[in-house]
Amino acid sequence: MTVRFALALEVTTDELLGLKPAKGNVTKPSGKIFRRLKKIEGLPPSQQKFIFKTIDSLIKAAEK
């Protein structure tokens, strides 16, 4: 799941976990994003998969 978060935020997993400083002028995600991610983490894997597929679809549509 950490890899998916890192991909969504366009950072490395080391940067996401605070093990390595962020490169360039990367902004930190807001507290709202982290609170939502924590809620998603508490869900069963099948529900997490559904939510991530939905988020991926919404991001893809927004990039068009």
mmCIF file of the N, C-alpha and C atoms, coordinates in Angstrom:
data_MODEL
# 
_entry.id   MODEL 
# 
loop_
_atom_site.group_PDB 
_atom_site.id 
_atom_site.type_symbol 
_atom_site.label_atom_id 
_atom_site.label_alt_id 
_atom_site.label_comp_id 
_atom_site.label_asym_id 
_atom_site.label_entity_id 
_atom_site.label_seq_id 
_atom_site.pdbx_PDB_ins_code 
_atom_site.Cartn_x 
_atom_site.Cartn_y 
_atom_site.Cartn_z 
_atom_site.occupancy 
_atom_site.B_iso_or_equiv 
_atom_site.pdbx_formal_charge 
_atom_site.auth_seq_id 
_atom_site.auth_comp_id 
_atom_site.auth_asym_id 
_atom_site.auth_atom_id 
_atom_site.pdbx_PDB_model_num 
ATOM 1   N N  . MET A 1 1  ? 0.832   -1.178 0.000   1.00 0.00 ? 1  MET A N  1 
ATOM 2   C CA . MET A 1 1  ? 0.000   0.000  0.000   1.00 0.00 ? 1  MET A CA 1 
ATOM 3   C C  . MET A 1 1  ? 0.886   1.255  0.000   1.00 0.00 ? 1  MET A C  1 
ATOM 4   N N  . THR A 1 2  ? 2.013   1.185  0.653   1.00 0.00 ? 2  THR A N  1 
ATOM 5   C CA . THR A 1 2  ? 2.915   2.330  0.691   1.00 0.00 ? 2  THR A CA 1 
ATOM 6   C C  . THR A 1 2  ? 3.360   2.714  -0.714  1.00 0.00 ? 2  THR A C  1 
ATOM 7   N N  . VAL A 1 3  ? 3.597   1.719  -1.540  1.00 0.00 ? 3  VAL A N  1 
ATOM 8   C CA . VAL A 1 3  ? 4.016   1.981  -2.918  1.00 0.00 ? 3  VAL A CA 1 
ATOM 9   C C  . VAL A 1 3  ? 2.928   2.740  -3.662  1.00 0.00 ? 3  VAL A C  1 
ATOM 10  N N  . ARG A 1 4  ? 1.680   2.350  -3.481  1.00 0.00 ? 4  ARG A N  1 
ATOM 11  C CA . ARG A 1 4  ? 0.574   3.036  -4.161  1.00 0.00 ? 4  ARG A CA 1 
ATOM 12  C C  . ARG A 1 4  ? 0.459   4.486  -3.693  1.00 0.00 ? 4  ARG A C  1 
ATOM 13  N N  . PHE A 1 5  ? 0.624   4.712  -2.391  1.00 0.00 ? 5  PHE A N  1 
ATOM 14  C CA . PHE A 1 5  ? 0.586   6.084  -1.874  1.00 0.00 ? 5  PHE A CA 1 
ATOM 15  C C  . PHE A 1 5  ? 1.709   6.902  -2.508  1.00 0.00 ? 5  PHE A C  1 
ATOM 16  N N  . ALA A 1 6  ? 2.909   6.318  -2.541  1.00 0.00 ? 6  ALA A N  1 
ATOM 17  C CA . ALA A 1 6  ? 4.054   7.028  -3.109  1.00 0.00 ? 6  ALA A CA 1 
ATOM 18  C C  . ALA A 1 6  ? 3.817   7.346  -4.582  1.00 0.00 ? 6  ALA A C  1 
ATOM 19  N N  . LEU A 1 7  ? 3.274   6.395  -5.326  1.00 0.00 ? 7  LEU A N  1 
ATOM 20  C CA . LEU A 1 7  ? 2.981   6.641  -6.739  1.00 0.00 ? 7  LEU A CA 1 
ATOM 21  C C  . LEU A 1 7  ? 1.942   7.748  -6.896  1.00 0.00 ? 7  LEU A C  1 
ATOM 22  N N  . ALA A 1 8  ? 0.903   7.705  -6.081  1.00 0.00 ? 8  ALA A N  1 
ATOM 23  C CA . ALA A 1 8  ? -0.153  8.715  -6.169  1.00 0.00 ? 8  ALA A CA 1 
ATOM 24  C C  . ALA A 1 8  ? 0.376   10.111 -5.835  1.00 0.00 ? 8  ALA A C  1 
ATOM 25  N N  . LEU A 1 9  ? 1.308   10.172 -4.904  1.00 0.00 ? 9  LEU A N  1 
ATOM 26  C CA . LEU A 1 9  ? 1.860   11.457 -4.469  1.00 0.00 ? 9  LEU A CA 1 
ATOM 27  C C  . LEU A 1 9  ? 3.106   11.853 -5.262  1.00 0.00 ? 9  LEU A C  1 
ATOM 28  N N  . GLU A 1 10 ? 3.527   10.960 -6.154  1.00 0.00 ? 10 GLU A N  1 
ATOM 29  C CA . GLU A 1 10 ? 4.705   11.195 -6.999  1.00 0.00 ? 10 GLU A CA 1 
ATOM 30  C C  . GLU A 1 10 ? 5.966   11.461 -6.186  1.00 0.00 ? 10 GLU A C  1 
ATOM 31  N N  . VAL A 1 11 ? 6.183   10.620 -5.171  1.00 0.00 ? 11 VAL A N  1 
ATOM 32  C CA . VAL A 1 11 ? 7.396   10.656 -4.363  1.00 0.00 ? 11 VAL A CA 1 
ATOM 33  C C  . VAL A 1 11 ? 7.903   9.224  -4.224  1.00 0.00 ? 11 VAL A C  1 
ATOM 34  N N  . THR A 1 12 ? 9.125   9.058  -3.713  1.00 0.00 ? 12 THR A N  1 
ATOM 35  C CA . THR A 1 12 ? 9.621   7.713  -3.457  1.00 0.00 ? 12 THR A CA 1 
ATOM 36  C C  . THR A 1 12 ? 9.055   7.222  -2.128  1.00 0.00 ? 12 THR A C  1 
ATOM 37  N N  . THR A 1 13 ? 9.118   5.916  -1.919  1.00 0.00 ? 13 THR A N  1 
ATOM 38  C CA . THR A 1 13 ? 8.634   5.378  -0.640  1.00 0.00 ? 13 THR A CA 1 
ATOM 39  C C  . THR A 1 13 ? 9.510   5.882  0.509   1.00 0.00 ? 13 THR A C  1 
ATOM 40  N N  . ASP A 1 14 ? 10.810  6.039  0.264   1.00 0.00 ? 14 ASP A N  1 
ATOM 41  C CA . ASP A 1 14 ? 11.692  6.583  1.307   1.00 0.00 ? 14 ASP A CA 1 
ATOM 42  C C  . ASP A 1 14 ? 11.288  8.006  1.678   1.00 0.00 ? 14 ASP A C  1 
ATOM 43  N N  . GLU A 1 15 ? 10.938  8.801  0.681   1.00 0.00 ? 15 GLU A N  1 
ATOM 44  C CA . GLU A 1 15 ? 10.495  10.173 0.944   1.00 0.00 ? 15 GLU A CA 1 
ATOM 45  C C  . GLU A 1 15 ? 9.171   10.161 1.698   1.00 0.00 ? 15 GLU A C  1 
ATOM 46  N N  . LEU A 1 16 ? 8.271   9.289  1.287   1.00 0.00 ? 16 LEU A N  1 
ATOM 47  C CA . LEU A 1 16 ? 6.961   9.192  1.934   1.00 0.00 ? 16 LEU A CA 1 
ATOM 48  C C  . LEU A 1 16 ? 7.090   8.822  3.407   1.00 0.00 ? 16 LEU A C  1 
ATOM 49  N N  . LEU A 1 17 ? 8.029   7.917  3.703   1.00 0.00 ? 17 LEU A N  1 
ATOM 50  C CA . LEU A 1 17 ? 8.211   7.455  5.076   1.00 0.00 ? 17 LEU A CA 1 
ATOM 51  C C  . LEU A 1 17 ? 9.141   8.350  5.893   1.00 0.00 ? 17 LEU A C  1 
ATOM 52  N N  . GLY A 1 18 ? 9.670   9.389  5.264   1.00 0.00 ? 18 GLY A N  1 
ATOM 53  C CA . GLY A 1 18 ? 10.535  10.312 5.979   1.00 0.00 ? 18 GLY A CA 1 
ATOM 54  C C  . GLY A 1 18 ? 11.955  9.806  6.167   1.00 0.00 ? 18 GLY A C  1 
ATOM 55  N N  . LEU A 1 19 ? 12.344  8.760  5.423   1.00 0.00 ? 19 LEU A N  1 
ATOM 56  C CA . LEU A 1 19 ? 13.686  8.205  5.537   1.00 0.00 ? 19 LEU A CA 1 
ATOM 57  C C  . LEU A 1 19 ? 14.695  8.970  4.693   1.00 0.00 ? 19 LEU A C  1 
ATOM 58  N N  . LYS A 1 20 ? 14.184  9.750  3.751   1.00 0.00 ? 20 LYS A N  1 
ATOM 59  C CA . LYS A 1 20 ? 15.036  10.485 2.820   1.00 0.00 ? 20 LYS A CA 1 
ATOM 60  C C  . LYS A 1 20 ? 14.358  11.816 2.542   1.00 0.00 ? 20 LYS A C  1 
ATOM 61  N N  . PRO A 1 21 ? 15.116  12.892 2.507   1.00 0.00 ? 21 PRO A N  1 
ATOM 62  C CA . PRO A 1 21 ? 14.490  14.191 2.214   1.00 0.00 ? 21 PRO A CA 1 
ATOM 63  C C  . PRO A 1 21 ? 13.883  14.223 0.815   1.00 0.00 ? 21 PRO A C  1 
ATOM 64  N N  . ALA A 1 22 ? 12.816  14.968 0.675   1.00 0.00 ? 22 ALA A N  1 
ATOM 65  C CA . ALA A 1 22 ? 12.147  15.096 -0.626  1.00 0.00 ? 22 ALA A CA 1 
ATOM 66  C C  . ALA A 1 22 ? 13.038  15.863 -1.584  1.00 0.00 ? 22 ALA A C  1 
ATOM 67  N N  . LYS A 1 23 ? 12.982  15.475 -2.850  1.00 0.00 ? 23 LYS A N  1 
ATOM 68  C CA . LYS A 1 23 ? 13.763  16.145 -3.889  1.00 0.00 ? 23 LYS A CA 1 
ATOM 69  C C  . LYS A 1 23 ? 13.002  17.361 -4.396  1.00 0.00 ? 23 LYS A C  1 
ATOM 70  N N  . GLY A 1 24 ? 13.750  18.363 -4.835  1.00 0.00 ? 24 GLY A N  1 
ATOM 71  C CA . GLY A 1 24 ? 13.140  19.537 -5.462  1.00 0.00 ? 24 GLY A CA 1 
ATOM 72  C C  . GLY A 1 24 ? 12.202  20.272 -4.541  1.00 0.00 ? 24 GLY A C  1 
ATOM 73  N N  . ASN A 1 25 ? 11.201  20.886 -5.149  1.00 0.00 ? 25 ASN A N  1 
ATOM 74  C CA . ASN A 1 25 ? 10.236  21.668 -4.377  1.00 0.00 ? 25 ASN A CA 1 
ATOM 75  C C  . ASN A 1 25 ? 8.925   20.894 -4.210  1.00 0.00 ? 25 ASN A C  1 
ATOM 76  N N  . VAL A 1 26 ? 9.044   19.662 -3.768  1.00 0.00 ? 26 VAL A N  1 
ATOM 77  C CA . VAL A 1 26 ? 7.874   18.824 -3.545  1.00 0.00 ? 26 VAL A CA 1 
ATOM 78  C C  . VAL A 1 26 ? 7.150   19.321 -2.305  1.00 0.00 ? 26 VAL A C  1 
ATOM 79  N N  . THR A 1 27 ? 5.873   19.542 -2.437  1.00 0.00 ? 27 THR A N  1 
ATOM 80  C CA . THR A 1 27 ? 5.088   19.983 -1.285  1.00 0.00 ? 27 THR A CA 1 
ATOM 81  C C  . THR A 1 27 ? 4.560   18.766 -0.542  1.00 0.00 ? 27 THR A C  1 
ATOM 82  N N  . LYS A 1 28 ? 4.412   18.912 0.743   1.00 0.00 ? 28 LYS A N  1 
ATOM 83  C CA . LYS A 1 28 ? 3.888   17.814 1.556   1.00 0.00 ? 28 LYS A CA 1 
ATOM 84  C C  . LYS A 1 28 ? 2.383   17.757 1.385   1.00 0.00 ? 28 LYS A C  1 
ATOM 85  N N  . PRO A 1 29 ? 1.830   16.545 1.355   1.00 0.00 ? 29 PRO A N  1 
ATOM 86  C CA . PRO A 1 29 ? 0.373   16.427 1.272   1.00 0.00 ? 29 PRO A CA 1 
ATOM 87  C C  . PRO A 1 29 ? -0.281  17.040 2.508   1.00 0.00 ? 29 PRO A C  1 
ATOM 88  N N  . SER A 1 30 ? -1.464  17.525 2.324   1.00 0.00 ? 30 SER A N  1 
ATOM 89  C CA . SER A 1 30 ? -2.171  18.168 3.426   1.00 0.00 ? 30 SER A CA 1 
ATOM 90  C C  . SER A 1 30 ? -2.615  17.139 4.463   1.00 0.00 ? 30 SER A C  1 
ATOM 91  N N  . GLY A 1 31 ? -2.957  17.648 5.616   1.00 0.00 ? 31 GLY A N  1 
ATOM 92  C CA . GLY A 1 31 ? -3.477  16.790 6.673   1.00 0.00 ? 31 GLY A CA 1 
ATOM 93  C C  . GLY A 1 31 ? -4.753  16.081 6.254   1.00 0.00 ? 31 GLY A C  1 
ATOM 94  N N  . LYS A 1 32 ? -5.547  16.746 5.411   1.00 0.00 ? 32 LYS A N  1 
ATOM 95  C CA . LYS A 1 32 ? -6.787  16.126 4.922   1.00 0.00 ? 32 LYS A CA 1 
ATOM 96  C C  . LYS A 1 32 ? -6.486  14.840 4.165   1.00 0.00 ? 32 LYS A C  1 
ATOM 97  N N  . ILE A 1 33 ? -5.440  14.887 3.343   1.00 0.00 ? 33 ILE A N  1 
ATOM 98  C CA . ILE A 1 33 ? -5.079  13.702 2.561   1.00 0.00 ? 33 ILE A CA 1 
ATOM 99  C C  . ILE A 1 33 ? -4.618  12.584 3.488   1.00 0.00 ? 33 ILE A C  1 
ATOM 100 N N  . PHE A 1 34 ? -3.767  12.905 4.453   1.00 0.00 ? 34 PHE A N  1 
ATOM 101 C CA . PHE A 1 34 ? -3.283  11.882 5.372   1.00 0.00 ? 34 PHE A CA 1 
ATOM 102 C C  . PHE A 1 34 ? -4.415  11.276 6.199   1.00 0.00 ? 34 PHE A C  1 
ATOM 103 N N  . ARG A 1 35 ? -5.357  12.095 6.643   1.00 0.00 ? 35 ARG A N  1 
ATOM 104 C CA . ARG A 1 35 ? -6.489  11.550 7.412   1.00 0.00 ? 35 ARG A CA 1 
ATOM 105 C C  . ARG A 1 35 ? -7.294  10.583 6.568   1.00 0.00 ? 35 ARG A C  1 
ATOM 106 N N  . ARG A 1 36 ? -7.497  10.920 5.304   1.00 0.00 ? 36 ARG A N  1 
ATOM 107 C CA . ARG A 1 36 ? -8.248  10.026 4.424   1.00 0.00 ? 36 ARG A CA 1 
ATOM 108 C C  . ARG A 1 36 ? -7.480  8.736  4.165   1.00 0.00 ? 36 ARG A C  1 
ATOM 109 N N  . LEU A 1 37 ? -6.175  8.849  3.978   1.00 0.00 ? 37 LEU A N  1 
ATOM 110 C CA . LEU A 1 37 ? -5.364  7.654  3.744   1.00 0.00 ? 37 LEU A CA 1 
ATOM 111 C C  . LEU A 1 37 ? -5.400  6.728  4.956   1.00 0.00 ? 37 LEU A C  1 
ATOM 112 N N  . LYS A 1 38 ? -5.370  7.305  6.143   1.00 0.00 ? 38 LYS A N  1 
ATOM 113 C CA . LYS A 1 38 ? -5.445  6.484  7.363   1.00 0.00 ? 38 LYS A CA 1 
ATOM 114 C C  . LYS A 1 38 ? -6.777  5.747  7.440   1.00 0.00 ? 38 LYS A C  1 
ATOM 115 N N  . LYS A 1 39 ? -7.865  6.408  7.052   1.00 0.00 ? 39 LYS A N  1 
ATOM 116 C CA . LYS A 1 39 ? -9.170  5.752  7.053   1.00 0.00 ? 39 LYS A CA 1 
ATOM 117 C C  . LYS A 1 39 ? -9.187  4.596  6.054   1.00 0.00 ? 39 LYS A C  1 
ATOM 118 N N  . ILE A 1 40 ? -8.588  4.823  4.893   1.00 0.00 ? 40 ILE A N  1 
ATOM 119 C CA . ILE A 1 40 ? -8.528  3.775  3.879   1.00 0.00 ? 40 ILE A CA 1 
ATOM 120 C C  . ILE A 1 40 ? -7.712  2.590  4.391   1.00 0.00 ? 40 ILE A C  1 
ATOM 121 N N  . GLU A 1 41 ? -6.609  2.877  5.085   1.00 0.00 ? 41 GLU A N  1 
ATOM 122 C CA . GLU A 1 41 ? -5.773  1.812  5.639   1.00 0.00 ? 41 GLU A CA 1 
ATOM 123 C C  . GLU A 1 41 ? -6.548  0.902  6.584   1.00 0.00 ? 41 GLU A C  1 
ATOM 124 N N  . GLY A 1 42 ? -7.542  1.445  7.275   1.00 0.00 ? 42 GLY A N  1 
ATOM 125 C CA . GLY A 1 42 ? -8.320  0.665  8.231   1.00 0.00 ? 42 GLY A CA 1 
ATOM 126 C C  . GLY A 1 42 ? -9.387  -0.216 7.605   1.00 0.00 ? 42 GLY A C  1 
ATOM 127 N N  . LEU A 1 43 ? -9.586  -0.094 6.316   1.00 0.00 ? 43 LEU A N  1 
ATOM 128 C CA . LEU A 1 43 ? -10.599 -0.888 5.624   1.00 0.00 ? 43 LEU A CA 1 
ATOM 129 C C  . LEU A 1 43 ? -10.046 -2.243 5.208   1.00 0.00 ? 43 LEU A C  1 
ATOM 130 N N  . PRO A 1 44 ? -10.943 -3.208 4.976   1.00 0.00 ? 44 PRO A N  1 
ATOM 131 C CA . PRO A 1 44 ? -10.500 -4.508 4.465   1.00 0.00 ? 44 PRO A CA 1 
ATOM 132 C C  . PRO A 1 44 ? -9.857  -4.346 3.077   1.00 0.00 ? 44 PRO A C  1 
ATOM 133 N N  . PRO A 1 45 ? -8.924  -5.235 2.730   1.00 0.00 ? 45 PRO A N  1 
ATOM 134 C CA . PRO A 1 45 ? -8.224  -5.135 1.444   1.00 0.00 ? 45 PRO A CA 1 
ATOM 135 C C  . PRO A 1 45 ? -9.143  -5.035 0.224   1.00 0.00 ? 45 PRO A C  1 
ATOM 136 N N  . SER A 1 46 ? -10.253 -5.730 0.225   1.00 0.00 ? 46 SER A N  1 
ATOM 137 C CA . SER A 1 46 ? -11.151 -5.679 -0.938  1.00 0.00 ? 46 SER A CA 1 
ATOM 138 C C  . SER A 1 46 ? -11.744 -4.280 -1.106  1.00 0.00 ? 46 SER A C  1 
ATOM 139 N N  . GLN A 1 47 ? -12.068 -3.621 -0.002  1.00 0.00 ? 47 GLN A N  1 
ATOM 140 C CA . GLN A 1 47 ? -12.590 -2.262 -0.073  1.00 0.00 ? 47 GLN A CA 1 
ATOM 141 C C  . GLN A 1 47 ? -11.493 -1.267 -0.452  1.00 0.00 ? 47 GLN A C  1 
ATOM 142 N N  . GLN A 1 48 ? -10.280 -1.494 0.039   1.00 0.00 ? 48 GLN A N  1 
ATOM 143 C CA . GLN A 1 48 ? -9.154  -0.642 -0.340  1.00 0.00 ? 48 GLN A CA 1 
ATOM 144 C C  . GLN A 1 48 ? -8.933  -0.714 -1.848  1.00 0.00 ? 48 GLN A C  1 
ATOM 145 N N  . LYS A 1 49 ? -8.971  -1.925 -2.387  1.00 0.00 ? 49 LYS A N  1 
ATOM 146 C CA . LYS A 1 49 ? -8.761  -2.118 -3.824  1.00 0.00 ? 49 LYS A CA 1 
ATOM 147 C C  . LYS A 1 49 ? -9.810  -1.349 -4.621  1.00 0.00 ? 49 LYS A C  1 
ATOM 148 N N  . PHE A 1 50 ? -11.049 -1.423 -4.203  1.00 0.00 ? 50 PHE A N  1 
ATOM 149 C CA . PHE A 1 50 ? -12.135 -0.707 -4.881  1.00 0.00 ? 50 PHE A CA 1 
ATOM 150 C C  . PHE A 1 50 ? -11.904 0.803  -4.828  1.00 0.00 ? 50 PHE A C  1 
ATOM 151 N N  . ILE A 1 51 ? -11.530 1.304  -3.654  1.00 0.00 ? 51 ILE A N  1 
ATOM 152 C CA . ILE A 1 51 ? -11.297 2.744  -3.495  1.00 0.00 ? 51 ILE A CA 1 
ATOM 153 C C  . ILE A 1 51 ? -10.131 3.205  -4.357  1.00 0.00 ? 51 ILE A C  1 
ATOM 154 N N  . PHE A 1 52 ? -9.041  2.439  -4.377  1.00 0.00 ? 52 PHE A N  1 
ATOM 155 C CA . PHE A 1 52 ? -7.886  2.830  -5.192  1.00 0.00 ? 52 PHE A CA 1 
ATOM 156 C C  . PHE A 1 52 ? -8.202  2.790  -6.683  1.00 0.00 ? 52 PHE A C  1 
ATOM 157 N N  . LYS A 1 53 ? -8.988  1.820  -7.117  1.00 0.00 ? 53 LYS A N  1 
ATOM 158 C CA . LYS A 1 53 ? -9.392  1.783  -8.530  1.00 0.00 ? 53 LYS A CA 1 
ATOM 159 C C  . LYS A 1 53 ? -10.235 3.012  -8.860  1.00 0.00 ? 53 LYS A C  1 
ATOM 160 N N  . THR A 1 54 ? -11.115 3.384  -7.949  1.00 0.00 ? 54 THR A N  1 
ATOM 161 C CA . THR A 1 54 ? -11.965 4.563  -8.154  1.00 0.00 ? 54 THR A CA 1 
ATOM 162 C C  . THR A 1 54 ? -11.107 5.827  -8.211  1.00 0.00 ? 54 THR A C  1 
ATOM 163 N N  . ILE A 1 55 ? -10.167 5.966  -7.276  1.00 0.00 ? 55 ILE A N  1 
ATOM 164 C CA . ILE A 1 55 ? -9.284  7.132  -7.262  1.00 0.00 ? 55 ILE A CA 1 
ATOM 165 C C  . ILE A 1 55 ? -8.457  7.192  -8.543  1.00 0.00 ? 55 ILE A C  1 
ATOM 166 N N  . ASP A 1 56 ? -7.904  6.047  -8.962  1.00 0.00 ? 56 ASP A N  1 
ATOM 167 C CA . ASP A 1 56 ? -7.115  6.006  -10.195 1.00 0.00 ? 56 ASP A CA 1 
ATOM 168 C C  . ASP A 1 56 ? -7.947  6.445  -11.395 1.00 0.00 ? 56 ASP A C  1 
ATOM 169 N N  . SER A 1 57 ? -9.197  6.013  -11.454 1.00 0.00 ? 57 SER A N  1 
ATOM 170 C CA . SER A 1 57 ? -10.085 6.409  -12.555 1.00 0.00 ? 57 SER A CA 1 
ATOM 171 C C  . SER A 1 57 ? -10.360 7.908  -12.538 1.00 0.00 ? 57 SER A C  1 
ATOM 172 N N  . LEU A 1 58 ? -10.602 8.450  -11.367 1.00 0.00 ? 58 LEU A N  1 
ATOM 173 C CA . LEU A 1 58 ? -10.869 9.885  -11.242 1.00 0.00 ? 58 LEU A CA 1 
ATOM 174 C C  . LEU A 1 58 ? -9.633  10.710 -11.627 1.00 0.00 ? 58 LEU A C  1 
ATOM 175 N N  . ILE A 1 59 ? -8.468  10.271 -11.214 1.00 0.00 ? 59 ILE A N  1 
ATOM 176 C CA . ILE A 1 59 ? -7.237  10.995 -11.577 1.00 0.00 ? 59 ILE A CA 1 
ATOM 177 C C  . ILE A 1 59 ? -7.020  10.937 -13.082 1.00 0.00 ? 59 ILE A C  1 
ATOM 178 N N  . LYS A 1 60 ? -7.216  9.766  -13.661 1.00 0.00 ? 60 LYS A N  1 
ATOM 179 C CA . LYS A 1 60 ? -7.047  9.616  -15.105 1.00 0.00 ? 60 LYS A CA 1 
ATOM 180 C C  . LYS A 1 60 ? -8.009  10.539 -15.869 1.00 0.00 ? 60 LYS A C  1 
ATOM 181 N N  . ALA A 1 61 ? -9.251  10.612 -15.433 1.00 0.00 ? 61 ALA A N  1 
ATOM 182 C CA . ALA A 1 61 ? -10.247 11.477 -16.075 1.00 0.00 ? 61 ALA A CA 1 
ATOM 183 C C  . ALA A 1 61 ? -9.874  12.946 -15.901 1.00 0.00 ? 61 ALA A C  1 
ATOM 184 N N  . ALA A 1 62 ? -9.334  13.310 -14.749 1.00 0.00 ? 62 ALA A N  1 
ATOM 185 C CA . ALA A 1 62 ? -8.970  14.703 -14.494 1.00 0.00 ? 62 ALA A CA 1 
ATOM 186 C C  . ALA A 1 62 ? -7.766  15.143 -15.325 1.00 0.00 ? 62 ALA A C  1 
ATOM 187 N N  . GLU A 1 63 ? -6.921  14.212 -15.699 1.00 0.00 ? 63 GLU A N  1 
ATOM 188 C CA . GLU A 1 63 ? -5.721  14.541 -16.481 1.00 0.00 ? 63 GLU A CA 1 
ATOM 189 C C  . GLU A 1 63 ? -6.018  14.779 -17.951 1.00 0.00 ? 63 GLU A C  1 
ATOM 190 N N  . LYS A 1 64 ? -7.214  14.436 -18.380 1.00 0.00 ? 64 LYS A N  1 
ATOM 191 C CA . LYS A 1 64 ? -7.577  14.604 -19.803 1.00 0.00 ? 64 LYS A CA 1 
ATOM 192 C C  . LYS A 1 64 ? -7.876  16.032 -20.123 1.00 0.00 ? 64 LYS A C  1 
# 
